[in-house]
Amino acid sequence: MTKRLLLAAAAAFALPVPALAQTAAQVASVRDAAMKDDVAWDVVEGLTTEIGQRLAATEAEARARAWGVQKLTALGFKNVHVETYRMPVWVRGVETAEVLGGSAQKLTVAALGYSGSTGAQPLEAEVVYFASLAELQAAAAGSLKGKIAFIDHAMVPTQDGSQYGYYGAVRRAGPSIAATKGAAAVLIRSIGTDHHRNPHTGVTTWAKGVSPIAAAALSVPDAEQLVRLVKRGPVKLRLSITPQFKGEAESGNVIADIPGSDSTAGIIVVGGHLDSWDLGTGAIDDASGVAITTAAALQAAKIGQPRRTIRVVWFGAEEVGGFGGTAYAKAHGKERHVLAMESDFGADRVWKFETNLPEGAKAIGDRLETALYPLGIERGREKAHGGTDVEPILALGVGTIGLNQDGLRYFDLHHTPDDTLDKIDPAQLRQNVAAWASMLAIAANAPEDIGPVAADKGE
């Protein structure tokens, strides 16, 4: 480093960052330091070990919030606090399925979030097979009365995880559609790409006026087994799915700030969701996300006080309906947010970034391209869209930057008992932190005004 750069770096640590773009050398120093970062691993290891699973609105999620306040305070964040809200509580019960008759055998299942119950006694009923959600939608009204609908699909892994949007509808909407056709229960092939005998849970939704019925996911191998059995002739199952709705309880968001030097320059929100499903310990979904964004914020601030406030939010209750994101927007929507972003796609390496910025701030994307290229990250051509937790803030006209992770194995682990710490590669985790820290160092100190983005008018 030249003498001039050394003097500039020393001054940056001593004084607030001026209202000028930080130098490329400063961003590079943030990026390189993040590649040796241990904070993200410490957060994800601690959260998954000391708390474990964190089902929304349960005692475990409350312990996680308390853990988060203690951790974020110890790391030096300011204004650390919890903002609570009330929400419905759903908890898992008995989950068994077995084929009856000459091919008697057990199948591996997990109830979907907000599933109804088969009741005190197991349900015994014939299976009706549907190769796709479209086939179920075409079934005649009342044709499934007293039967178990089984919905198949053909999801395959992709780097961008794009198939989840389409095939995820089998889980999100399939059970409600089956109920309107008279089904007594519904099984789906897990929305996943693995061939382990682990079912993938996830929330389902019920249309207005539709009473919940038992809804569960078969592991992929068990779903394929059931397909083979159905092809051989009628199949009858004994199914016991007994989750419970337990009224309302408290969930909440954990919020922490790195205050900016310019109160008029706006707030940048980053984070992930604190809650998880209850089958694993929620390491990739989404302890890694809160860990990455927390560590990145700290690294970005090491070049000096940022111009804009960087706010880290550990959102509650994302998995069961995005309650945390909605609550945050309700509480803070009148504040001047300029960017909102979350990490919620595991911990494998970032390979592409995209932006949705106002015209006057386009140069931020150009500087980001330069900073991220050494990490093996390319610039995408599509518009960034954020995620569940930040969607309510983005809807107010706030811009976003998407750091897209490699999703080829994400849906092998997503919402399964295999979502555990050992699935995280520390080197790839650090690459994520380096990408996020570089982005925050650039965006939080950019001299450009990051105003509202233009409304998306669609095609």
Secondary structure as the mmCIF struct_conf table of DSSP 4:
data_model
#
loop_
_struct_conf.conf_type_id
_struct_conf.id
_struct_conf.beg_label_comp_id
_struct_conf.beg_label_asym_id
_struct_conf.beg_label_seq_id
_struct_conf.end_label_comp_id
_struct_conf.end_label_asym_id
_struct_conf.end_label_seq_id
HELX_RH_AL_P HELX_RH_AL_P1 LYS A 3 ALA A 14
BEND BEND1 LEU A 15 LEU A 15
HELX_LH_PP_P HELX_LH_PP_P1 PRO A 16 PRO A 18
BEND BEND2 ALA A 19 LEU A 20
HELX_LH_PP_P HELX_LH_PP_P2 ALA A 21 THR A 23
HELX_RH_AL_P HELX_RH_AL_P2 ALA A 24 ALA A 34
TURN_TY1_P TURN_TY1_P1 MET A 35 LYS A 36
HELX_RH_AL_P HELX_RH_AL_P3 VAL A 39 GLY A 46
HELX_RH_PI_P HELX_RH_PI_P1 LEU A 47 ILE A 51
TURN_TY1_P TURN_TY1_P2 ALA A 56 ALA A 57
BEND BEND3 THR A 58 THR A 58
HELX_RH_AL_P HELX_RH_AL_P4 GLU A 59 ALA A 74
TURN_TY1_P TURN_TY1_P3 LEU A 75 GLY A 76
STRN STRN1 LYS A 78 VAL A 91
STRN STRN2 GLU A 95 VAL A 99
HELX_RH_3T_P HELX_RH_3T_P1 GLY A 101 SER A 103
STRN STRN3 GLN A 105 LEU A 107
STRN STRN4 VAL A 109 ALA A 111
HELX_LH_PP_P HELX_LH_PP_P3 LEU A 112 LEU A 112
STRN STRN5 GLY A 113 GLY A 113
TURN_TY1_P TURN_TY1_P4 TYR A 114 TYR A 114
STRN STRN6 GLY A 116 GLY A 116
BEND BEND4 ALA A 120 GLN A 121
STRN STRN7 LEU A 123 PHE A 130
BEND BEND5 ALA A 131 SER A 132
HELX_RH_AL_P HELX_RH_AL_P5 LEU A 133 ALA A 138
BEND BEND6 ALA A 139 ALA A 139
HELX_LH_PP_P HELX_LH_PP_P4 ALA A 140 ALA A 140
TURN_TY1_P TURN_TY1_P5 ALA A 141 GLY A 146
STRN STRN8 ILE A 148 ILE A 151
TURN_TY1_P TURN_TY1_P6 GLN A 159 ASP A 160
TURN_TY1_P TURN_TY1_P7 SER A 162 SER A 162
HELX_RH_AL_P HELX_RH_AL_P6 GLN A 163 ARG A 172
TURN_TY1_P TURN_TY1_P8 ALA A 173 ALA A 173
HELX_RH_AL_P HELX_RH_AL_P7 GLY A 174 THR A 180
TURN_TY1_P TURN_TY1_P9 LYS A 181 GLY A 182
BEND BEND7 ALA A 184 ALA A 184
STRN STRN9 ALA A 185 ARG A 189
BEND BEND8 ILE A 191 ILE A 191
BEND BEND9 THR A 193 THR A 193
BEND BEND10 HIS A 196 ARG A 197
STRN STRN10 VAL A 203 VAL A 203
TURN_TY1_P TURN_TY1_P10 LYS A 208 GLY A 209
HELX_LH_PP_P HELX_LH_PP_P5 VAL A 210 PRO A 212
STRN STRN11 ALA A 214 LEU A 218
HELX_RH_AL_P HELX_RH_AL_P8 VAL A 220 ARG A 232
BEND BEND11 GLY A 233 GLY A 233
STRN STRN12 LYS A 236 ILE A 241
STRN STRN13 GLN A 244 ILE A 258
BEND BEND12 SER A 261 SER A 261
TURN_TY1_P TURN_TY1_P11 SER A 263 THR A 264
BEND BEND13 ALA A 265 ALA A 265
STRN STRN14 ILE A 267 HIS A 273
BEND BEND14 ASP A 278 GLY A 280
HELX_RH_PI_P HELX_RH_PI_P2 ALA A 283 ALA A 287
HELX_RH_AL_P HELX_RH_AL_P9 SER A 288 ALA A 300
HELX_RH_3T_P HELX_RH_3T_P2 ALA A 301 ILE A 303
BEND BEND15 GLY A 304 GLN A 305
BEND BEND16 ARG A 307 ARG A 308
STRN STRN15 THR A 309 PHE A 315
BEND BEND17 GLY A 316 ALA A 317
TURN_TY1_P TURN_TY1_P12 GLU A 319 GLY A 321
HELX_RH_AL_P HELX_RH_AL_P10 PHE A 323 HIS A 332
TURN_TY1_P TURN_TY1_P13 GLY A 333 LYS A 334
BEND BEND18 GLU A 335 GLU A 335
STRN STRN16 HIS A 337 GLU A 342
BEND BEND19 PHE A 345 PHE A 345
BEND BEND20 ALA A 347 ASP A 348
HELX_LH_PP_P HELX_LH_PP_P6 ARG A 349 ARG A 349
STRN STRN17 VAL A 350 ASN A 356
HELX_RH_3T_P HELX_RH_3T_P3 GLU A 359 ALA A 361
HELX_RH_AL_P HELX_RH_AL_P11 LYS A 362 LEU A 372
HELX_RH_3T_P HELX_RH_3T_P4 TYR A 373 LEU A 375
TURN_TY1_P TURN_TY1_P14 GLY A 376 GLY A 376
STRN STRN18 GLU A 378 LYS A 383
HELX_LH_PP_P HELX_LH_PP_P7 ALA A 384 ALA A 384
TURN_TY1_P TURN_TY1_P15 THR A 388 VAL A 390
HELX_RH_AL_P HELX_RH_AL_P12 GLU A 391 LEU A 394
TURN_TY1_P TURN_TY1_P16 ALA A 395 GLY A 397
STRN STRN19 GLY A 399 GLY A 399
STRN STRN20 THR A 400 GLN A 405
HELX_LH_PP_P HELX_LH_PP_P8 ASP A 406 ASP A 406
TURN_TY1_P TURN_TY1_P17 LEU A 408 ARG A 409
HELX_RH_AL_P HELX_RH_AL_P13 TYR A 410 LEU A 413
TURN_TY1_P TURN_TY1_P18 HIS A 414 HIS A 415
BEND BEND21 THR A 416 THR A 416
TURN_TY1_P TURN_TY1_P19 PRO A 417 ASP A 418
BEND BEND22 THR A 420 THR A 420
HELX_RH_3T_P HELX_RH_3T_P5 LEU A 421 LYS A 423
HELX_RH_AL_P HELX_RH_AL_P14 PRO A 426 ASN A 445
BEND BEND23 PRO A 447 GLU A 448
HELX_LH_PP_P HELX_LH_PP_P9 PRO A 452 ALA A 455
#
